[in-house]
Amino acid sequence: MKRIVMMLLSSLLVLTSCNTDENLITDKQSNPFLVEWNTPFGTPPFDKIKTEHYLPAFTEAINNYKKEIDEIANSKSEATFENTINALEYSGDLYKKVSRVFNSMTGAMNNDELQKISKEMEPKFAKLNDDINLNTKLFSRVKTIYDIRKTLSLTTEQNKVLENYYKEFVRGGVNLEENEKEEFRKINEEISLLSLQFGDNVLKETNKFELVIDKKEDLVGLSEGIISGASQAANEKGYSDKWIFTIHKPSMIPFLQYSTKRNLREKIFKAYYMKGDHNDSFDNKSIALKISSLRLRRANILGYKNHAEFVLEEQMAAKPEKVTSLLNKLWTPA
């Protein structure tokens, strides 16, 4: 009897496993990110991409990326430009593929569903980035190549890529002590979440503002096309015989450019530049202060006086003093 029961259980497990594998295959085939894009120039098939595709695609992408990084870092072969730098260049393709589409969507057509995904994924993105930049085995291979770069007959482009990777690891904290690395990770995670909250507040306040016009004389200067668009926006909001302008740029910029009503232009302009500064649930002042403090601490850990010094090191200006000097030269004429 026990033998029969065990055989039945085994059969059920096999069937369950098969069903799971079949579901996994089906899910991968139905997710646009997990199949090849047979589109002109490999452009994203936006008509097929749905919100529910992002999370499983990111999960698959991050897992793949980690495996690729581990293979490079733990390679038994002597470090070369091809098996280390080139390998890094071509790693994380799926992650980049999903990220580019997702970031484009959150930048242009953000909504509550995408923000929810961002909140769930941001800590994982930060961790992945730190897992790569703080990987001492991986950096050791990069440093080996960097130290002998003058003997390798690399092209100008290859030298630049190698230099960028080396700096990215150093600036990413790979040379820190273990206790500093742990603090560094926590700072990066907190900054990513605070930055997301900052952006979420800006989005909500942007969507919240409406300049409702109910007098035709307040539309003076605006073209028929602009007026028609404002009327349609009002109808969609349930307003009758009114016009709505928002601080979304397609609505705001034409209004600021053509409206002859100075008081209304002032109202919409102030709403735009005062986002996150109304001492309400969307206020960003405390968040900005926290981010600034964390950036300062991170810069200090890396050996810089401040965040500006850290950022400008890789920019044309190079030092904060040069930026200040240029701004002071511009100030009086401006």
C-alpha positions in Angstrom: 0.0 0.0 0.0 2.8 2.4 1.0 4.5 1.6 -2.3 1.4 2.5 -4.3 1.0 5.8 -2.4 4.6 6.7 -3.0 4.3 5.9 -6.7 1.1 8.1 -6.9 2.9 10.9 -5.1 5.9 10.6 -7.5 3.6 10.8 -10.5 1.9 13.9 -9.2 5.2 15.6 -8.5 6.4 14.8 -12.1 3.1 16.1 -13.5 3.3 19.2 -11.4 6.9 19.8 -12.4 6.0 19.4 -16.1 3.1 21.9 -15.7 5.4 24.4 -13.9 8.0 24.1 -16.7 5.3 24.5 -19.4 3.9 27.6 -17.6 7.4 29.0 -17.3 8.0 28.5 -21.0 4.6 30.0 -21.9 5.3 33.0 -19.6 8.6 33.6 -21.2 7.2 33.3 -24.7 4.4 35.7 -23.9 6.6 38.3 -22.3 7.9 40.7 -25.1 11.1 41.3 -23.2 12.1 37.7 -23.1 11.9 37.1 -26.9 13.8 38.5 -29.8 12.3 41.8 -31.2 11.7 41.3 -34.9 11.0 45.0 -35.4 12.6 47.7 -37.5 16.0 48.5 -36.0 15.1 46.4 -33.0 12.8 49.0 -31.6 10.6 48.1 -28.6 7.2 46.6 -29.5 5.3 49.1 -27.3 2.0 47.8 -28.5 2.7 44.4 -26.9 4.4 45.5 -23.7 2.1 45.6 -20.7 2.7 46.7 -17.1 2.6 43.1 -15.9 5.6 42.2 -18.1 8.1 44.4 -16.2 8.5 42.6 -12.9 9.1 39.1 -14.3 11.4 40.6 -17.0 13.4 42.5 -14.4 13.7 39.3 -12.3 14.9 37.3 -15.2 17.3 40.1 -16.3 18.9 40.6 -12.9 19.4 36.8 -12.4 21.0 36.6 -15.8 23.2 39.6 -15.2 24.4 38.2 -11.8 25.4 34.9 -13.5 27.3 36.7 -16.2 29.2 38.8 -13.7 30.0 35.8 -11.6 31.4 34.0 -14.6 33.7 36.9 -15.5 34.8 37.4 -11.9 35.4 33.7 -11.1 37.1 32.8 -14.4 40.2 30.7 -14.0 41.7 32.2 -17.2 44.3 34.9 -17.0 42.6 38.3 -17.2 42.6 39.8 -20.7 40.9 42.7 -22.3 38.7 40.3 -24.3 37.6 38.0 -21.4 37.1 40.8 -18.9 36.5 44.2 -20.3 34.8 43.0 -23.5 32.8 40.5 -21.5 31.7 43.3 -19.1 30.7 45.4 -22.1 28.4 42.7 -23.5 27.0 41.6 -20.1 23.5 42.6 -18.8 21.9 42.9 -22.2 18.5 41.8 -21.0 18.8 44.1 -18.0 19.6 47.1 -20.2 16.9 46.1 -22.6 14.2 46.2 -20.0 15.6 49.2 -18.1 15.7 51.4 -21.2 12.0 50.8 -22.0 10.9 51.1 -18.3 12.9 54.3 -17.7 11.5 55.8 -21.0 8.0 55.0 -19.8 8.4 56.4 -16.3 10.0 59.5 -17.8 7.3 60.1 -20.4 4.1 58.3 -19.3 4.5 57.6 -15.6 1.6 56.5 -13.5 0.8 54.8 -10.1 1.3 51.3 -11.5 4.8 52.1 -12.8 5.6 53.9 -9.6 4.7 50.8 -7.6 7.1 48.7 -9.7 9.8 51.4 -9.2 9.4 51.2 -5.4 9.7 47.5 -5.5 12.6 47.4 -7.8 14.8 50.4 -6.8 16.4 48.6 -3.8 17.2 45.7 -6.1 18.7 48.0 -8.7 20.9 49.6 -6.1 21.9 46.3 -4.7 22.8 44.9 -8.2 24.9 48.0 -8.9 26.8 47.7 -5.6 27.2 43.9 -6.0 29.0 44.7 -9.3 31.0 47.7 -8.2 32.1 46.2 -4.9 33.1 42.9 -6.3 36.7 42.6 -5.4 37.4 39.6 -7.6 36.0 41.4 -10.6 37.9 44.5 -9.8 41.1 42.6 -9.4 40.8 41.4 -13.0 40.1 44.9 -14.2 43.0 46.3 -12.2 45.4 43.6 -13.6 44.6 44.8 -17.2 44.6 48.5 -16.2 48.1 48.2 -14.6 49.7 46.8 -17.8 47.6 48.8 -20.2 50.6 50.5 -21.8 52.0 47.1 -22.9 48.8 45.8 -24.5 48.7 47.9 -27.8 45.1 48.9 -27.1 43.3 51.3 -29.4 42.3 54.7 -28.1 38.8 53.5 -27.7 39.8 50.4 -25.8 42.0 52.5 -23.5 39.1 54.8 -22.8 36.7 51.9 -22.0 39.3 50.3 -19.7 39.9 53.6 -17.9 36.1 54.2 -17.5 35.7 50.7 -15.9 38.6 51.2 -13.6 37.3 54.6 -12.4 33.8 53.2 -12.1 34.9 50.6 -9.6 37.1 53.0 -7.6 34.3 55.6 -7.5 31.9 52.8 -6.7 33.6 52.0 -3.5 35.6 48.9 -4.3 38.6 50.0 -2.3 36.7 50.8 0.9 37.1 48.8 4.1 34.3 46.2 4.7 32.5 48.3 7.3 32.6 51.3 5.0 31.2 49.2 2.1 28.3 48.2 4.3 27.5 51.8 5.1 28.1 52.7 1.4 25.5 50.1 0.4 22.9 51.4 2.9 23.5 55.0 1.7 23.0 54.0 -2.0 19.8 52.2 -1.2 18.4 55.0 0.9 19.3 57.6 -1.8 17.6 55.5 -4.5 14.3 55.3 -2.4 14.4 58.9 -1.4 15.0 60.0 -5.1 12.0 57.8 -6.1 9.8 59.4 -3.4 11.0 62.9 -4.6 10.0 62.1 -8.2 6.7 60.6 -7.0 5.8 63.8 -5.2 6.7 65.9 -8.2 4.5 63.6 -10.4 1.5 63.8 -8.1 1.8 67.6 -7.7 2.1 68.0 -11.4 -1.0 65.9 -12.0 -2.8 67.8 -9.3 -2.6 71.3 -10.6 -5.2 72.7 -12.9 -5.7 76.2 -14.2 -9.4 76.3 -15.0 -10.5 79.2 -17.2 -14.2 80.0 -17.6 -14.0 83.3 -19.4 -13.2 83.6 -23.1 -11.4 86.9 -22.6 -8.8 85.0 -20.6 -7.9 83.1 -23.7 -6.6 86.1 -25.6 -3.4 85.4 -27.5 -3.9 81.6 -27.7 -4.4 79.9 -31.0 -7.4 77.9 -31.9 -5.4 74.6 -31.6 -4.3 75.5 -28.0 -7.8 76.5 -27.0 -9.3 73.3 -28.5 -6.9 71.2 -26.6 -7.7 73.0 -23.4 -11.4 72.5 -24.0 -11.0 68.8 -24.6 -9.0 68.5 -21.4 -11.8 70.2 -19.5 -14.4 68.0 -21.0 -12.4 64.9 -20.0 -12.4 66.3 -16.4 -16.2 66.8 -16.5 -16.1 70.6 -16.9 -18.6 72.2 -19.3 -17.8 75.4 -21.3 -14.4 75.7 -19.6 -10.7 75.3 -20.5 -8.0 73.6 -18.5 -4.3 74.2 -18.6 -1.8 72.2 -16.5 1.9 72.3 -15.7 2.6 69.4 -18.1 4.9 71.0 -20.6 2.7 70.5 -23.8 0.0 72.5 -22.0 2.1 74.9 -20.0 4.7 76.1 -22.6 2.2 77.3 -25.3 0.2 79.1 -22.6 3.3 80.9 -21.2 4.4 81.7 -24.8 1.2 83.1 -26.2 -1.2 84.1 -23.4 -1.5 87.9 -22.9 -2.8 87.4 -19.4 0.2 88.2 -17.2 -1.6 87.2 -13.9 -2.5 83.8 -15.3 1.0 83.2 -16.8 2.4 84.0 -13.3 0.0 81.6 -11.7 0.9 78.7 -13.9 4.6 79.5 -13.9 4.7 79.6 -10.1 2.8 76.3 -9.9 5.5 74.8 -12.1 8.6 76.0 -10.2 7.1 75.7 -6.7 6.4 71.9 -7.1 7.2 70.1 -3.8 7.3 73.4 -1.8 3.9 73.7 -0.3 4.3 72.2 3.1 1.8 69.4 2.3 2.0 65.7 1.8 3.9 66.2 -1.5 6.5 68.5 0.0 10.0 67.6 -1.0 12.2 69.9 1.2 12.9 67.4 3.9 13.6 64.7 1.3 16.0 67.0 -0.6 17.8 67.7 2.7 18.2 64.0 3.5 19.5 63.2 0.0 22.0 66.1 0.3 23.2 64.8 3.6 23.5 61.2 2.3 25.4 62.4 -0.8 27.8 64.4 1.4 28.4 61.3 3.6 29.0 59.1 0.6 31.4 61.6 -0.9 33.3 61.8 2.4 33.6 58.0 2.6 35.1 58.0 -0.8 37.6 60.7 0.2 35.9 63.8 -1.3 35.1 67.0 0.5 31.6 67.2 -0.9 29.2 65.7 -3.5 30.0 68.4 -6.0 33.7 67.5 -5.9 32.8 63.9 -6.5 30.4 64.5 -9.4 32.5 67.2 -11.2 35.7 65.1 -11.1 34.4 63.3 -14.3 32.9 66.4 -15.9 34.5 69.2 -18.0 34.6 71.7 -15.2 36.5 69.2 -13.0 36.3 71.3 -9.8 33.5 73.2 -8.0 35.6 76.4 -7.9 35.5 76.5 -11.7 31.7 76.2 -11.8 31.4 79.0 -9.2 33.8 81.2 -11.2 31.8 80.7 -14.4 28.5 81.5 -12.6 29.9 84.6 -11.1 31.0 85.8 -14.5 27.6 85.2 -15.9 25.7 86.7 -12.9 26.0 90.4 -13.6 25.3 90.3 -17.4 22.4 87.9 -16.8 
